[in-house]
Amino acid sequence: MMSDDLKLTDTFRKIFLAGVGAVALGAEKSKAAIDSLVEKGELTVEQGKVLNQELKHKIDDAAADAKAKAKENVKAGSGEASSAPKQDDFTEMLDKLTPEQLAALKEQLARKDATDTEESKND
């Protein structure tokens, strides 16, 4: 009878130790999985920081370029930002006009000349 009790106790002991081992193994695997996720999260945060810095530098560079171009335009335009169209732009635009549009433009220019002439006589 004693050997049966020992066998039963030994069986319970083995079951208990197997359960403890399974829990320990599960804890180790869980810890490894959690560490892996934390590491991936940290990498993602680091990547985000790097991308943020790159974006900031690109914005700063673009702002510096815009300032430089604005200064060039001011110098080229005698103190005004050079947004006026160039002669080539007018020529190209005139080439695209239909005959009706060209006639309307000529009428408008004639009226403008007449108005300017009137104003200069009154001065």
C-alpha positions in Angstrom: 0.0 0.0 0.0 2.8 2.3 0.7 4.3 1.8 -2.7 0.9 2.8 -4.2 0.9 6.0 -2.1 4.5 6.7 -3.2 3.5 6.2 -6.9 0.5 8.4 -6.5 2.6 11.1 -4.7 5.3 10.8 -7.3 2.7 11.2 -10.0 1.2 14.3 -8.4 4.7 15.6 -7.9 5.5 15.1 -11.6 2.2 16.7 -12.6 2.9 19.6 -10.3 6.4 20.1 -11.6 5.3 19.8 -15.2 2.7 22.5 -14.5 5.4 24.7 -12.8 7.7 24.1 -15.8 5.0 25.0 -18.3 4.2 28.2 -16.4 7.9 29.0 -16.3 8.4 28.3 -20.0 5.3 30.3 -20.8 6.6 33.2 -18.7 10.0 33.1 -20.5 8.3 33.0 -23.9 5.9 35.8 -22.8 8.9 37.9 -21.6 10.7 37.2 -24.9 7.6 38.2 -26.9 7.1 41.4 -24.8 10.8 42.3 -25.1 10.5 41.8 -28.9 7.4 44.1 -29.1 9.1 46.7 -26.9 12.2 46.6 -29.1 10.0 47.0 -32.2 8.1 49.9 -30.6 11.4 51.6 -29.6 12.6 51.2 -33.2 9.4 52.7 -34.5 9.7 55.6 -32.1 13.4 56.1 -33.2 12.4 55.9 -36.8 9.7 58.5 -36.2 12.2 60.8 -34.5 14.6 60.4 -37.5 11.8 61.1 -40.0 10.7 64.1 -38.0 14.2 65.5 -38.0 14.5 64.9 -41.8 11.2 66.6 -42.4 12.3 69.6 -40.2 15.5 69.9 -42.2 13.6 69.8 -45.5 11.2 72.5 -44.3 14.1 74.7 -43.2 15.8 74.2 -46.5 12.7 75.0 -48.4 12.1 78.2 -46.3 15.7 79.2 -46.9 15.4 78.7 -50.7 12.1 80.7 -50.7 13.8 83.6 -48.8 16.8 83.5 -51.2 14.5 83.6 -54.3 12.5 86.4 -52.8 15.6 88.4 -52.2 16.7 87.7 -55.8 13.3 88.8 -57.1 13.5 92.0 -55.1 17.0 92.8 -56.4 16.0 92.0 -60.0 12.7 94.0 -59.8 14.1 97.3 -58.5 12.7 96.9 -55.0 9.6 95.0 -56.0 9.0 91.3 -56.1 9.4 90.4 -59.7 6.1 88.8 -60.5 5.5 90.8 -63.7 5.3 88.7 -66.8 8.2 88.9 -69.2 8.0 90.0 -72.8 8.2 86.4 -74.0 5.2 85.6 -71.9 3.1 88.3 -73.6 4.2 87.2 -77.0 3.2 83.7 -76.2 -0.1 84.8 -74.8 -0.9 86.9 -77.8 -0.1 84.0 -80.2 -2.7 82.0 -78.4 -5.5 84.5 -78.8 -8.3 84.0 -81.3 -9.0 86.8 -83.8 -12.1 87.8 -81.8 -10.1 88.0 -78.6 -7.4 90.0 -80.4 -9.9 92.5 -81.7 -11.4 92.9 -78.2 -8.0 93.5 -76.8 -7.2 96.1 -79.4 -10.5 97.9 -78.6 -9.7 97.8 -74.9 -6.1 99.2 -75.6 -7.6 102.0 -77.7 -10.0 103.0 -74.9 -7.1 103.0 -72.5 -5.0 105.2 -74.8 -7.9 107.6 -75.1 -8.4 107.7 -71.3 -4.7 108.3 -70.7 -4.6 111.1 -73.3 -7.6 112.8 -71.6 -5.9 112.6 -68.2 -2.6 114.0 -69.5 -4.5 117.0 -71.1 -6.2 117.7 -67.8 -2.9 117.8 -65.9 
